[in-house]
Amino acid sequence: MSGDAGQSTHAATAVLVRALLPSLSPAERRVAQAVLDDSAGASALTISELATRADTSETTVIRFCRALGFSGYPELRLTLAKEAGRAESGAAGRRIVGSDIGPGDELSEVVDKISFADARAVEETAAQLDVSVLETVVDTIVGASRVDVYGVGASAFVAMDFQQKLHRIGRVSFAWSDVHIALTSAALLKAGDVAVGISHTGMTSDTVDALTVAREHGATTVAITNFPRSPITAVADHVLTTAARETTFRSGAMSSRIAQLTVVDCVFVGVAQRTYNETRTALEATRDAVARRRLSSRSGRS
């Protein structure tokens, strides 16, 4: 990994660190936290100083760097310094809004912080999204006979949104949030079908199990998750990652939804683009079908 490769956002390394955090050892996690707490400050430290700050060894720091894809500490340090410089330049003249919310914040501050955090989730997800994997997923869905989408909790709403979008443009698609129904449906999939599992943590057993069964029966499997080394990725042929962060009042159930919807919209628009004529016809037909359900405006209302 070169220092500039894929660094299209000021916080690209921080996004990667947060994504890999659950898969790191406890000692490596302390190094990660030191970098997340003050990435600009960390870039100014020697490897010994960073190890001391994280209460660990230089060897652990090196392992941490390699877990991120860097050749060693010098490359990580240089990358952090470059990103800090770009962030400082980009922040000039702009008001900085922290994403965490305190119990004493005014409601206007809450609005600012939520809108800032949501915007960052979209920006960071888009910046780290692997376009080559996205293209493969889009092509696979375009050629699929059927698409099953699995998700529970907050991810279930994203799954239903994805299913509704695909169904509206004529793609045969189903969304399942009940594990029994999901497993039953997955067992009926075959080669040529696609199964999509949506899980912020990547550790939701219901979703992982459904994707596992779908893969066993020949379906191509896709995972949408925030953590690229989570269990769901082991049963996915293709992985699309999000970049949502959690704060005091904004759990994964909140922040992940915005990031997941960003990925889902990218996949959907890619599919619609590749089936343009068919999509236009389907959109017009479905629009006409529901048009009569709208109330007409009436003049002269008091």
LINTA-V102575 format. One record per residue. N is the residue number from 1. RES is the residue in three letters. OMEGA is omega in radians with two decimals (none if undefined). D_FIRST is the distance of its C-alpha to the first C-alpha in Angstrom with 2 decimals. Layout:
[[N | RES | OMEGA | D_FIRST] [N | RES | OMEGA | D_FIRST]]
//
This chain:
[[1 | MET | 3.11 | 0.00] [2 | SER | -3.09 | 3.77] [3 | GLY | -3.09 | 6.56] [4 | ASP | -3.06 | 8.20] [5 | ALA | 3.08 | 6.43] [6 | GLY | -3.09 | 8.80] [7 | GLN | -3.10 | 10.45] [8 | SER | 3.07 | 13.85] [9 | THR | -3.12 | 15.67] [10 | HIS | -3.06 | 16.63] [11 | ALA | -3.05 | 15.92] [12 | ALA | -3.13 | 12.68] [13 | THR | 3.10 | 11.49] [14 | ALA | 3.10 | 15.10] [15 | VAL | 3.14 | 15.19] [16 | LEU | -3.13 | 12.42] [17 | VAL | 3.14 | 14.28] [18 | ARG | -3.12 | 17.55] [19 | ALA | -3.09 | 16.55] [20 | LEU | -3.03 | 15.62] [21 | LEU | -3.10 | 18.52] [22 | PRO | -3.08 | 21.12] [23 | SER | -3.11 | 19.21] [24 | LEU | 3.05 | 18.67] [25 | SER | 3.13 | 21.41] [26 | PRO | -3.14 | 23.94] [27 | ALA | 3.10 | 22.77] [28 | GLU | 3.12 | 19.10] [29 | ARG | 3.11 | 20.55] [30 | ARG | 3.06 | 22.37] [31 | VAL | 3.13 | 19.31] [32 | ALA | -3.11 | 17.80] [33 | GLN | 3.10 | 21.16] [34 | ALA | 3.12 | 21.32] [35 | VAL | -3.14 | 18.12] [36 | LEU | -3.11 | 19.51] [37 | ASP | -3.10 | 22.92] [38 | ASP | -3.08 | 21.98] [39 | SER | 3.12 | 18.41] [40 | ALA | 3.11 | 19.91] [41 | GLY | 3.14 | 21.99] [42 | ALA | -3.13 | 19.28] [43 | SER | -3.13 | 17.40] [44 | ALA | -3.10 | 20.67] [45 | LEU | 2.97 | 21.05] [46 | THR | -3.14 | 20.63] [47 | ILE | 3.11 | 19.14] [48 | SER | -3.13 | 22.82] [49 | GLU | 3.11 | 23.77] [50 | LEU | 3.11 | 21.12] [51 | ALA | 3.12 | 22.19] [52 | THR | 3.14 | 25.77] [53 | ARG | -3.11 | 25.27] [54 | ALA | 3.14 | 23.84] [55 | ASP | -3.14 | 26.59] [56 | THR | -3.07 | 24.43] [57 | SER | 3.08 | 23.18] [58 | GLU | 3.12 | 20.47] [59 | THR | 3.11 | 19.48] [60 | THR | 3.11 | 18.97] [61 | VAL | 3.13 | 16.77] [62 | ILE | 3.10 | 14.49] [63 | ARG | 3.11 | 14.66] [64 | PHE | 3.13 | 13.86] [65 | CYS | -3.11 | 10.64] [66 | ARG | 3.08 | 9.61] [67 | ALA | 3.12 | 11.09] [68 | LEU | -3.14 | 8.76] [69 | GLY | 3.10 | 5.64] [70 | PHE | -3.14 | 5.54] [71 | SER | -3.13 | 7.27] [72 | GLY | -3.07 | 10.27] [73 | TYR | 3.14 | 12.42] [74 | PRO | -3.14 | 12.46] [75 | GLU | 3.09 | 8.93] [76 | LEU | -3.10 | 9.88] [77 | ARG | 3.13 | 13.26] [78 | LEU | -3.14 | 12.45] [79 | THR | 3.12 | 10.57] [80 | LEU | 3.13 | 13.60] [81 | ALA | 3.13 | 15.97] [82 | LYS | -3.13 | 14.86] [83 | GLU | 3.11 | 15.16] [84 | ALA | 3.11 | 18.43] [85 | GLY | 3.12 | 19.75] [86 | ARG | -3.14 | 19.18] [87 | ALA | 3.14 | 20.76] [88 | GLU | 3.12 | 23.67] [89 | SER | -3.12 | 24.25] [90 | GLY | -3.10 | 24.25] [91 | ALA | -3.10 | 26.58] [92 | ALA | 3.10 | 29.15] [93 | GLY | 3.13 | 32.39] [94 | ARG | 3.07 | 31.24] [95 | ARG | -3.13 | 32.63] [96 | ILE | -3.12 | 30.10] [97 | VAL | 3.09 | 30.96] [98 | GLY | -3.06 | 29.89] [99 | SER | -3.13 | 29.18] [100 | ASP | -3.06 | 31.14] [101 | ILE | -3.14 | 34.87] [102 | GLY | -3.11 | 37.56] [103 | PRO | -3.13 | 41.05] [104 | GLY | -3.12 | 42.69] [105 | ASP | 3.00 | 40.74] [106 | GLU | -3.12 | 42.93] [107 | LEU | 3.11 | 42.59] [108 | SER | 3.09 | 41.45] [109 | GLU | 3.11 | 38.54] [110 | VAL | 3.12 | 37.74] [111 | VAL | 3.13 | 37.66] [112 | ASP | -3.06 | 35.34] [113 | LYS | 3.11 | 32.92] [114 | ILE | -3.13 | 32.92] [115 | SER | 3.10 | 32.41] [116 | PHE | -3.12 | 29.58] [117 | ALA | 3.13 | 27.83] [118 | ASP | 3.12 | 28.38] [119 | ALA | 3.12 | 27.06] [120 | ARG | 3.13 | 23.87] [121 | ALA | 3.12 | 23.49] [122 | VAL | -3.11 | 23.83] [123 | GLU | -3.08 | 21.55] [124 | GLU | 3.07 | 18.66] [125 | THR | -3.14 | 19.20] [126 | ALA | -3.07 | 19.27] [127 | ALA | -3.08 | 16.16] [128 | GLN | -3.12 | 13.93] [129 | LEU | -3.14 | 16.04] [130 | ASP | -3.04 | 14.57] [131 | VAL | 3.14 | 17.08] [132 | SER | 3.08 | 16.91] [133 | VAL | 3.10 | 17.93] [134 | LEU | -3.14 | 20.42] [135 | GLU | 3.11 | 21.93] [136 | THR | 3.13 | 22.42] [137 | VAL | 3.12 | 24.10] [138 | VAL | -3.14 | 26.28] [139 | ASP | -3.14 | 27.40] [140 | THR | 3.13 | 28.15] [141 | ILE | 3.10 | 30.29] [142 | VAL | -3.11 | 32.06] [143 | GLY | -3.06 | 33.16] [144 | ALA | 3.04 | 34.03] [145 | SER | -3.05 | 37.64] [146 | ARG | 3.12 | 37.08] [147 | VAL | 3.02 | 34.49] [148 | ASP | 3.12 | 34.85] [149 | VAL | -3.10 | 33.09] [150 | TYR | 3.08 | 33.11] [151 | GLY | 3.11 | 32.76] [152 | VAL | -3.12 | 34.88] [153 | GLY | 3.14 | 35.60] [154 | ALA | -3.13 | 33.86] [155 | SER | 3.12 | 31.68] [156 | ALA | 3.12 | 34.97] [157 | PHE | 3.10 | 35.67] [158 | VAL | 3.12 | 32.38] [159 | ALA | 3.14 | 33.21] [160 | MET | 3.10 | 36.66] [161 | ASP | -3.14 | 35.38] [162 | PHE | 3.14 | 33.12] [163 | GLN | -3.12 | 36.06] [164 | GLN | 3.12 | 38.44] [165 | LYS | -3.13 | 36.27] [166 | LEU | -3.10 | 35.88] [167 | HIS | -3.09 | 39.55] [168 | ARG | 3.11 | 40.73] [169 | ILE | 2.99 | 39.32] [170 | GLY | 3.09 | 40.89] [171 | ARG | 3.12 | 38.15] [172 | VAL | -3.03 | 39.62] [173 | SER | 3.12 | 37.80] [174 | PHE | 3.07 | 38.66] [175 | ALA | -3.10 | 37.29] [176 | TRP | 3.07 | 38.20] [177 | SER | 3.05 | 38.02] [178 | ASP | -3.00 | 40.65] [179 | VAL | -3.13 | 39.16] [180 | HIS | 3.13 | 42.28] [181 | ILE | 3.13 | 42.34] [182 | ALA | 3.14 | 38.60] [183 | LEU | 3.11 | 38.93] [184 | THR | 3.14 | 42.04] [185 | SER | -3.12 | 40.36] [186 | ALA | -3.13 | 37.25] [187 | ALA | -3.14 | 39.62] [188 | LEU | 3.11 | 41.05] [189 | LEU | -3.12 | 37.84] [190 | LYS | 3.09 | 37.21] [191 | ALA | -3.09 | 35.05] [192 | GLY | 3.06 | 34.54] [193 | ASP | 3.12 | 34.35] [194 | VAL | 3.06 | 31.38] [195 | ALA | -3.13 | 31.01] [196 | VAL | 3.10 | 28.88] [197 | GLY | -3.12 | 28.46] [198 | ILE | -3.13 | 27.79] [199 | SER | -3.14 | 27.15] [200 | HIS | -3.11 | 25.53] [201 | THR | -3.05 | 25.09] [202 | GLY | -3.08 | 24.70] [203 | MET | 3.13 | 27.40] [204 | THR | -2.99 | 30.55] [205 | SER | -3.13 | 32.47] [206 | ASP | -3.10 | 34.59] [207 | THR | 3.14 | 31.69] [208 | VAL | -3.12 | 29.80] [209 | ASP | 3.13 | 33.10] [210 | ALA | 3.13 | 33.95] [211 | LEU | 3.11 | 30.64] [212 | THR | 3.14 | 31.15] [213 | VAL | 3.12 | 34.64] [214 | ALA | -3.14 | 33.61] [215 | ARG | 3.13 | 31.08] [216 | GLU | -3.11 | 33.76] [217 | HIS | 2.98 | 36.04] [218 | GLY | -3.13 | 33.73] [219 | ALA | 3.01 | 32.29] [220 | THR | -3.04 | 28.73] [221 | THR | -3.13 | 27.14] [222 | VAL | 3.08 | 24.85] [223 | ALA | 2.99 | 23.71] [224 | ILE | -3.03 | 23.22] [225 | THR | 3.12 | 22.09] [226 | ASN | -3.00 | 20.43] [227 | PHE | -3.01 | 18.87] [228 | PRO | 3.09 | 16.53] [229 | ARG | -3.13 | 17.73] [230 | SER | -3.09 | 21.36] [231 | PRO | -3.08 | 24.21] [232 | ILE | -3.11 | 24.59] [233 | THR | -3.14 | 21.28] [234 | ALA | -3.13 | 22.77] [235 | VAL | -3.13 | 25.55] [236 | ALA | 3.04 | 23.71] [237 | ASP | -3.13 | 22.89] [238 | HIS | -3.11 | 20.78] [239 | VAL | 3.04 | 19.26] [240 | LEU | -3.05 | 19.21] [241 | THR | 3.04 | 18.16] [242 | THR | 3.14 | 19.92] [243 | ALA | -3.14 | 19.24] [244 | ALA | 3.11 | 22.67] [245 | ARG | -3.14 | 23.58] [246 | GLU | 3.05 | 26.86] [247 | THR | -3.01 | 29.40] [248 | THR | -3.09 | 32.93] [249 | PHE | -3.09 | 34.78] [250 | ARG | -3.13 | 31.99] [251 | SER | 3.11 | 31.09] [252 | GLY | -3.13 | 28.62] [253 | ALA | 3.13 | 31.62] [254 | MET | -3.04 | 31.74] [255 | SER | -3.09 | 28.26] [256 | SER | -3.06 | 26.80] [257 | ARG | 3.14 | 29.46] [258 | ILE | -3.12 | 28.40] [259 | ALA | 3.14 | 24.75] [260 | GLN | 3.12 | 25.94] [261 | LEU | 3.08 | 28.43] [262 | THR | 3.13 | 25.81] [263 | VAL | 3.14 | 23.98] [264 | VAL | 3.14 | 27.41] [265 | ASP | 3.11 | 28.55] [266 | CYS | 3.11 | 25.59] [267 | VAL | -3.10 | 26.42] [268 | PHE | -3.12 | 30.12] [269 | VAL | 3.08 | 30.03] [270 | GLY | 3.11 | 27.93] [271 | VAL | -3.14 | 30.64] [272 | ALA | -3.13 | 33.41] [273 | GLN | -3.11 | 32.07] [274 | ARG | 3.11 | 32.02] [275 | THR | -2.94 | 35.53] [276 | TYR | -3.08 | 36.89] [277 | ASN | 3.12 | 40.56] [278 | GLU | -3.14 | 40.85] [279 | THR | 3.13 | 39.17] [280 | ARG | -3.14 | 41.53] [281 | THR | -3.12 | 44.53] [282 | ALA | -3.13 | 43.50] [283 | LEU | 3.12 | 42.81] [284 | GLU | -3.12 | 46.17] [285 | ALA | -3.13 | 47.99] [286 | THR | 3.09 | 46.58] [287 | ARG | 3.13 | 47.19] [288 | ASP | -3.09 | 50.78] [289 | ALA | -3.10 | 51.29] [290 | VAL | -3.08 | 50.61] [291 | ALA | -3.09 | 52.08] [292 | ARG | 3.13 | 55.54] [293 | ARG | -3.14 | 54.33] [294 | ARG | 3.10 | 53.80] [295 | LEU | 3.13 | 56.71] [296 | SER | 3.11 | 58.21] [297 | SER | -3.11 | 58.61] [298 | ARG | 3.12 | 62.16] [299 | SER | 3.05 | 63.82] [300 | GLY | 3.10 | 66.30] [301 | ARG | 3.10 | 64.67] [302 | SER | none | 65.91]]
//
